[in-house]
Amino acid sequence: MTHGHGHHHGSATPASAKVRKLVVGLLLPLALGTLVAAAMVYPWHGRAAGGTPAAGTTVVHGVVTATTASDCGGGGAKQCVAVTVAVDNGHTVTEPMPLEPSTPRFSVDDKVVLGYNGGDPTDPGSYQLLDFQRGIPLAVLAVLFSIAVLVLGRWQGLKALGALLLTFVILILFVLPAILAGKDPLTVAVAGSALIMFVVLYLTHGLSVRTSTAVAGTLVSLTLIGMLGWIFAVVANLTGLDEDTANLITLLGHGVDSRGLLLAGVVIGSVGVLDDVTVTQTSAVWELRRANPSLGWRRLYAAGLRIGRDHMSSSVNTLVMAYAGAGLPLLLAYSVTGRGFADALTAETVAQEVLRTLVGSIGLIASVPITTLLAALVAHQETFDDPISADDYPTESLIL
C-alpha cells in the first residue's frame, strides 16, 4: 500500500508560526473526524449479535506419499487420481481427485493443506484435500522484498517497511473485525484508510508541514472516491454480490452490506496510489517555492499542475492496468460465452471492476489539483532561509 519512491525532501526548514497554525487548522478537524469515525465503527463488544458463524473445518497439514490412477466410482468414464497423504496427526488418508483442467496436479512429497470436519480421524471421509502449503516460498519472497527495499532505501526503506507492517496491523485489527461485526463497510474503509494515511505518511516522510499537506490532500481525495463510488454503485444497480461475498455471508451467519463491501474495496485499493501522487505533488510545489521564493500561490499552482499532469497520466495507467490484471480471468470467461463486449462489461462481476477502475482513477485525477492547490496555498506562506544548493542533492544519493 506504500510506495518506495523515496521522495527526497531535502533539509527541512522549520515552519513559521503562521504556516503551522494554517496546517493545524486544516488537519485537526480531519484527524478528529477520523478518530471519532474509527471509535464509532470499532467492534468494542465483539461480533454482531445477528448470528454466529457457520461451523467450518479445521485446517491440518500433510505430505503426499503416493499418487495412483483410479476411477471415480459410480460407473462413469471420468478418470481420477488417488492422492495418499500422510497427515501431521499421524493418520494416512487417500483422496480421489478428478483429472480435470481446473483440478491441481499433486505429486509425491508435495506439502498440502487438508480440511478436517471433526469426525473420525481415521476415516478418509473426514478430510478434504484443499490446497498446497505455500508458507516457506512466500516467506522467502517477503525476505527478498525486504532486502531489496533496505538496500535501495536504507533508512527510508526501513521506515517504509515499518509503515507497511502498521498498514497490515490496521487492516487485520481494525478493518476486518469491524466489517465482520456488521459495521458499514464503506465507513470502516474510509476510517481505516485515513488511519493508514496518517500513520504511513508521517512515519515514512516525517512530521512536517509538507507531509501534513499531503495527508490533507489524500484524505479529501479518499472522501471523494467514497462518495463517487456510492453514487454510481446505486445508479448502476451494482449489488456487490458475487461468489466470494455469498460464501462470506454463509460463513458469518448474518448479513453483510455487499454493496458497501464493494465500495470498501474501491477506497482501500486507491490508498497506495494516492500516497504516491499527493506526496510527489506536495514535494514539487515546495521545491518550486524554495527555488523561486517570489512565486505567488497562483503561479505555484500552475507550475505544480503542469508537473502533476505527467505524473497523473502514468499513475492512472498503473491503476487501470492493476485492476485489468486482477479482472483478466473474468474478461476471458465472458469472451468465450459469445456475449457482446458491451454486455460483458455491464455484467455484475465485470462492472464491479469497471467501477473500481474508473472511480479510483477519477479520485486519482482529482487528487492532483486538490493537493497542488493545498500545497500552493501553504507553501506560499512559508519562508526559506536556505536556498537550494548542490549540497541538497549530493551525488552519492543517486547510487547505492
N, C-alpha and C positions, 0 to 999 in steps of 0.2 A: 504494500500500500504506500510505502515511502519510495522515493526515487533517489538514487545515489548520484545525482548530477554534480554534487559538490559546489553549489553556488558560492562563489568567493565573495565575501563581504568586505574584504579589506580590513583595515584597522578602524574599528567602530569608534566614532566620536560620541561623547556624552550628549544626550539630547537636551535641548533647552527646556526650561520650565514650561514655556508656552506649548511646546510640542508634546511634552509628557502629559499635560492636562488635556490636550486635544485627543490624544490616543486613549487615555484612561476614560474620558467621556464617551469615546467611540466604542471601546471594548467592554467596559464594565457592564452595561446592560446585556450585551451578548453573553458574557461569561455567567452572569447571574441567571439569565434565562436558561442557559444550558444546564446549570446545576439544578435549578428548580424542575426542569423537564425530566432530567435524569432521576431525581428523587421521586417524582410522581409516578414514573413508569417502572421503577425498580421493584421486583417482587419481594418486598420485605417479609411477607408472610408465606413465602414459598409458592408452590404451584397453585394455579387457579382451581377453584372449587367445582368446576364444571364436570369433573370426572377424573379418573385415574388412567394411566397409560395401559394399553392392552398388554397382556403378558407376552413377553418376547422370548427369544432363545438366548442361551449363554454361549459366548464365543470361546472355543477351545482351539488349540493349535495341534498340528501333527505333521508327519513327514510321509510322503508317498513311498511305498515299498515295492509296489508292483502294479503293472497295467496290462490287462489281457482283454482281447476282443471277446465280445459276447453278444447275445441277442437281448433285446429289451423286454422280452416277455410279451404275453398277450397274443402271440401268434402273428404279429406284424412283421413286415420286411425291414423295419428300421433297425439299424445297427447301433450298438453301444460299445463302450469300453468300460470294463470293470476296474475301478481305481481302488486299490487297497492302501489304507492309511494307518500308520501306527500313531495313535492319538497320545498326547502327552500324559493322559491319565492312566496309561498302561494298557489300554484296550486297543484292539485292532478291528477296523470296520472296512467293509467293501461297499463302495457306492457305484451304481451303474450310471454312466454319463452318456447321453445320446451324441452320436457323431454328426453334428450339425454345424453350419458355418458360424452360428452365434455362440457355440459352446467352446470354452477354453480347452486347450490340449494340455494334459498333465503328463509329466514324465517322472521316472524314478528319481528319488532324492529331492523332489520339489517340496518346499515348505509351504503348507497350505493352512487355511482357516476353515473351521467347521462350525456349524451351529448345532448346539445340543439343547434339546427341548425339555430336559429334566427327567426323562423317562429312564428305563433300564439302561445303564451304561454299557452293558454287553450286547444290547440289541442294536443292530445297524440302523433300524428304523428310527432310532432316537437321534440320529445325526444327519446333517445335510452339508454336503461339500459346497462351500460358499465362494472361496477366493484364494489367492496366493498371499503369502506373507511378504510384505514389502518394506518392513521396518528398517533393515540394515541398508539396502540400497538408497532409500530416501534419506537416511541419516548421513550417509557418506556424501550424498549430493548437497545436503544442507551444510556440511562442514566445508565442502569445496566452495560453496557460495559465500560463506562467512570469510574464508581465507581471501577470496577474490576482493570482497568489499574492504577488508582490512588492509590488504596490500596496496590497493589503489587509494583508498580514502584515509588510511591511517587513523588519526584521532577522530576525524569527521566520520569515517567509516564505522568506528566503534559506536559513536553516538547514533548513527543510522541503524545499526543492529539493535541497540537498546530501544530505540523508538519502535522498531518492528516488533520486538518482543512485547512491549507495552500495548501495541495495537492488538495483538492476539489476546492479551490478558483482558482488554476491554471487550473484545468480541465474545470471548468464552465466558467471562464472569458477569458481564452486564447484558450485552445484546441478546445472546441466545437464551439465557434464563428468563429475561423479560418477555420475549416473544412466546416462549413455551408456556409461560404463565398466563397467556391470553391477553397481554397488553397490545395496544395498537402497533403493528409492526412499523408503519411509517414514522410515527412519533419516536419510537425506540431507535430507528435507524438514524433519524436526524439528530437526536440527542447523543447517540453513541458516536456518530461521525464527528460531531462538534467536539466531544471529549477527546477523540483521537487527534483531531487537528490541533487542539490546544497543547496536548502532550507532545505530539510528534514535531510540530514546527518549533516550539520553544526548546525542546531537547536537542533537535538537530541543528537549528540555526541560531540559537542563543536568545536570551531575554533582552530584546531591544525594541526600539520604536519601529524599526524596519520590519522585524518579524511580526510585530503586533499588527501592522498594516496588512501584511499578507494573510494573517489569521482572519481579520475582519473581511477581507475580500473573499476568502474561502467560505466563510460561514454564510455570507449573503448569497453566494453562488449556490451553495448547497440548499438553502431555503428555496431559491428559485427553481432548482431541479425538482425538489419535492412537490412544489405547487404545480408546475407544468405536468409532471408525471401523473399526479392525481387528476387533473383536469382532463387530460387526453385518455387516461385509462377509463374514466367514466364515459366520455363522449364516444369512445370506440368500443364500449361494452366489453372491455377486457376483464375477465373474471379472475385471472391468475391461477385457475385450476388446471393442473396438469398431473401426470402420473406421480411425480415426486411429492407434490402437495397433497394429493389424495392419500398417498401412503402415510404421510406425516399426520394427517387428521385421524386416520385409522389407529395409528400407534398412540397418539395422545389421548384419545377418548373424549376430546372436547373440540369444539370448533376453533378454527383459526381464520382470521381475515385474509383470504387468499389474495385478494387484490392488494391489500396493504403489504403482504409479503413480497409481491412482485415489485411494488414501489420501493420497498426497503432495499431490495437488491439493486435497484437503479441508483439510489442515493449512495450506498456503500461502495458500489462499483466505480463511482465517479470520484471518490475521495483522492486516490493516489495521483490522478492526472491533474486535478485541481491544485494539489500541493505543488506540483512542478510549475504550473503556469503562474500561479499567484506569487510564488517566491521569486521566480525569474523576472516578472514584471516589476515587482517592488524593487528588486536589486537594480534593474535597468534604470528606473526613474531616479533612484538615489545616486547612482553613478553619474547620470546626466547632470543632476543638480550640483553634485560635487565638482564635476569638470567645468561647469559654467554656472557659478552662483547667481549670475544676472538673469537667468531664465525664470520667467513667471510661471504660474501653475498651468496656464493655458498652453504655453509652448512646451512645458514639460509633458503635459498630457498628450499633445500632438506627436512629439518625438517618441514617447513611450509606446503610443498606439502603433506607430509605424514598425517598431520592433516587435510588438505583440502580434501583428498580422502574420508575420512569417512563422513565429512560434505557434500561433493558433492553428495554422493550416496543417503543420506537421503533427500537432497533438491530436487534432480531430481525426486525421488519418489513422493515428495509432489507436485511438479509441474505437473507431469503426472496424478496423481490422481485428482487434481483440475480440469484439462481440461477434464478428463474422466467423472467426475461427471457432468460437465456442458454439455457434449455431450451425456449423457446417454439416454435421450429421442430419439435422432437421431439414436443411435445404436439399440435401441429397435424397432423403426419404421422400420428400414431396415431389422432387423432379422425376421420380420413377413411377409415380401414381397416375401420370397422364393429366394432372390438373394444370391449368394455365399458370403462368408466372404470377399474374396479379392475384389469382385465387390462392396460390401457395403463400404469398406474402401476407395475405389477410387472414389466414388460418390462425387460430388462437395461439398455438405454440410458437409459430414464426413471428406473428405480430408482437408477441411479448419481446422478442429480441430486437425487432424494429423499434419498439417503444424505448427500450433501454438505450439503443444506439443513438436515436435522434434526440431524445430528451437530454441524455448525457452530453451530447455534442452541443446542443443549444446552451446548456449551462456552462460548458467549457468556453464557448464563444463569448457568452455574456461576461464571464469572469475576467476577460482581458480588459474591456473598457471600465468595468466596475473597479477592479483592483488598480488599474492605471490611474483612474480619477482619484481614488482614495490616496494613492501614493503621491500623486502630484500635489494634492491639497496639503498633505502632511509635510512632504519634503520641502515645499515652498516656504514653510515656516521655520525650517531648520537652517542653522548657520554652520559653516565648516571652517575651522581654523587650520586644517591640514589639507591643502590642495593635493590633487593626485600627483604622484611622482613614480618613478620607475621602481622605487622600493616597495610600493604597494603590490606589485606584480612581479616577484622575483622569478628569475629564470628557472630555479630549481623546482618551482611549483608546477612546471609543465612536464616534469618527468617523475618516475617513481623514486 
